Amino acid sequence: MPMKIEIAVGINCQLGEGPLWDAKRRCLHFVDILSARFFSYYPHTNRVQTHEAPGMVGALALCRDGRLLAAVANGFYYVDPDSEAWTFLLHPEDHLPSNRYNDGKCDALGRFWIGSMHLEEKDEKGALYLLDSNLSYKKVLDNTTISNGMEWDREQRWYYHIDSQEKAVNRFAYDAEQGIITKPERIILFGDKEGVPDGMTIDTEGMLWIAHFGGGCISRRNPDTGEISLKIDLPVTQVTSCTFGGKHLSDLYITTAAKGLSKSDMLQQPQAGYTFVIKDIGYKGYKPNAFGN
């Protein structure tokens, strides 16, 4: 049986990204980076709430106190999506006005891993940071271009990281206690016709689900062999990220982008930038880790 791909949110995001399931609110948060907004989609009522951000917001994370942590181009903020209150925290790259923050996620110890990148996607102008719950931070990787698709295996042995410019998924040995990654190993390299690896999630069987920007699909891959066990084609080419959500974490949500598409392209794929869902896909994910102790 072919999988039923449904429209969750019919908004043509310029750069829809960072889907994040919020079990407490029973909603999916996701960002539209280039429009400086993020959205909260409530599937049980089909309601979409729009939040205006103080700059391009690259990624969100849940906080243990119910707020969200937002990585905005001009720094990190706490945001309460119910009251719309934004609280500035810090900005590790305030000396680099041509950079913005891109993809980010929290690890099991409540620390936020976030990548930066150049606004014009210039090579090796970004970095990967680790933000601790006490708001101290350190640089974990330097000279990255477009950090994406961060994940960890649930045994806390490996950290997975995509640098989209390299068209590769890399795996690092992970020291959870110290927050250190070492011994980088390239485990997946995209071919010319596969597009560019973008956002990523992991399922309960340890398989990686990778969005193909320009490739129009999601692939499920074995991180040990690179083998593709499932490929899901979307009605749009620029697929940006995915995550599991819903009551049983068995619904796959997929974000996409309309960035750079011509009028002719949009006529061919009018749903570019929409957020899609495949309900009860047959696999399950994990609750996202929250920021804080």
N, C-alpha and C positions, 0 to 999 in steps of 0.2 A: 504494500500500500504506500503510495506517495505521501509524504508528510504535508500536512495542511498548514500553510504559511498564512497567518492572519495579520491584518494591520492592527497594531495596538494604538499608535498615535500617528494620525495623518497630518503631520506638520513637516514641511520641507526644510529640515534643518540644513544649514550650510555645512556644518561639521558636527553631526550628532556623535556623541562619544560617551564613554564612562558609565555604562548602565550599572546601577547599584540597587539591589533589592533591599527594601526596608521592611522587615517582618513586623516591627512594632506598628507602623502606620499602614501596613499591607499595601505598599505602593512601590513603584519603580521610579527612582530618580535617574535622570540622565542629563547631559549637558549639550548645549549647542555652542561650541567654543567661540566661533567667529562672531556670533550675535550677542555675546556676553550675557547669556541667559542659561538657566537650567529649568527643568520641568519635573513635576511629580505626577505620575500617572497612577490612578487608582482603578485597577481593573474591575473590582466588584461594583463600582458605580459608573465606570467609564468616564470619570472626571479627570481633567488635566489642569494642573495648577502651574502657572508660569511665574518664575522668579527672576527678577532683574538683578544682575550681579554688578559689582563695582569695577568690572574689567572682564577680559576674556577668562572664563573659568575652565580649566583643563580637566579637573578631576574632583570628585567628592569622596568622602569617607564618612561612615557612621561614627558617632561618638557615644561613649557609654552613658552620657547624661541626656541623650535624646537629640542633641543638636547634630549638625553636620560640620565636618571640616572641609573647607573649600580651598583649592589651590588656584588662586586668581593671578593674572599676569603681574599685578602689583603687590603680591604677597599672599600669605596664608591667613584665612579668616575662620572664625566660628560663625555659623549661620543657623538661625532657628527658622526652619521652613514654614512654621505655623505663624509666627509673629513678623517674619521678614527682617528680623534684627541681625545686622552684620557687625562682628567685632574683629577688628584687625589684630593680628598676633605678631607676625614678623615677616621679613622678606629676605631670604638668603642671597638673592641675586639683585638687590637694589642698585648695585653698581653696573648692572648689565641691562640697560633699558631696551635693547634690541632682542631680548629673550622673553619667553613666556614659559609657563609650566604646562606640561602635557599629561601623560597618563600617570596614575598613582593608585596604590592600594595599601592597606594595613596588613601587617604580619600578625601571627598568632599572639605576640606579646604586646600588641596594641601600638606599634610604631608605624608611622606613615612613610612609605617609600614613594618618592615622587621624582619624575624626570623633568628636566628643562630642555628647551630647544630654541634655536634662533628663529625669529619671526619669518625669515626668508628661507628657512631650512638649510642654512649653510652648514657644511660638514664640520663635525667635531667641535661645535660651539656650545654644546649642552653638557649637562652633568646629571648624575643620579644622587639624590640626597636621602638621608634617613632622618626623620623628625621624631624625637622622643616625646613622651607624654609630658615631660617637664619643660617642653619647648626648646630644649637644646637640639642641635642638629649637627650632622657631619656629612661630608661628601664621601660617597661610597664608590662611585665611578666618575672618571673625568673623560673629556673628549668624546662624548657621545653625540649623536646627531638627532635622532628622534626616538626617545625611549617609549616603549609601548609594551602592552601585554604581560604585565608582571604577575607571577604566580609562584606558589611554593607547593611541594608535595606535602602530604599530611604527616609524613614521618619526620619532617623538618630536616631532610638531608640535602635538598636541592632548592635553588632559587632559579626560576626561569625568567628570562628577559629578552625582549625583542628590541633590536635597533633596526627600525624599518628601512633606513637607508642601506643597510647591509643585506636586506632581504633574508634575514636569518633569525632563527631562534637559538639562543645560547643558554647553556646550563652552567651554573656555578655551584661549587661546594658551599654549603650554607652553615655558618656558625650562628645558631639562633641566639645564644646567650650574649655573644659579643656584637651581634648585628654586623657580621663580616662575611663577605663573599670572596671566594678564591677559586683558582683552577678553572678558568673559563673554558668551555668546550662547545663548539658549534654542533648542534644536534639535528637541525633542520635547515636546509637552504632552499628557498623558493626558486622555481624555474621561471624562465622569461614569460611564460603564458599563464602563470599562476597569480599575477598581481604582486602586491606587497603585503607582507604580514603586518597586521595592525594590532587591535586589541585581542585579548585571550582570556579564557577561563579554564578551570580544571574540573573534572567530574569525580565522583566517588570511586571510580575505578582507576584513577590516576592518569586518565587520558586528557590531552590538551585540545581545546576547541579554539581554533584560530580564525580570525576574520581576514578575508582576502580583499584588501583595498585595490580596486581596479580589476579584481578577479571575479567579483560577483558571487561569492560563495562563502560558506563556513566549512572548514574541514576539521574532522576529529582525528587526532594523530597520536601514535604511541611515542612518548618521548625517548624511549630506549632505542627504537628502530627507525623512527620517522614514518612508519607505515600509516597510510590513510585507511581508516576503517569505515568512514562515513563522509560523504560530501553533500552539502545542502546548497542548491542553487537558489539565489534570490532574484527577484525581478528588477534589480538595480545593480550597477557595477561596483559602486564605492561602498563596500561593506566595512564598517569601522570597528565594531566590538560586539561582544556577546556576554551574557551572564545567565545563570539559572535563578528563577524566582518562583513565586506562587507559594501556596500553602505547604506543598510537599517538596518545593525546590526542584520540580520536575518540568517546569515551563522554561523554554529557552527564549530569552529576549535578545533581539538583534538591532543594533543601531546602524545607521547609514548616513551618507553625506551627499549633498548636491554641489559641493564646492567645485568651482571650475568648469561645470558642465555648461555647454552652449544651449541656446534655445532649441536647436535641433536635437541635442542629447536629451533635453527635458521632455520633448515630445515623444521620444522613444522610450523614456523611463520616467513617467510623471510621478512615480512614487519615490524618486530619489530623495533621500533625507528623512524618509519615514522611519518609524520604529516598528519592528515586526515582532511577532511572538509565534512560537510553535508550542502548543499546549500538550502536556503529557508526552514528551518526546521519547520516553523510554529510557532515559538516563537521568541521574540526579546530580545536583551540585551541592555546595556547602554554603552555610550562612556566611556572609562577609564578615571578616574580622572588624572590630570596632577600635577606634582610637582611644587611648587612655589606659590607665592601670585597672 
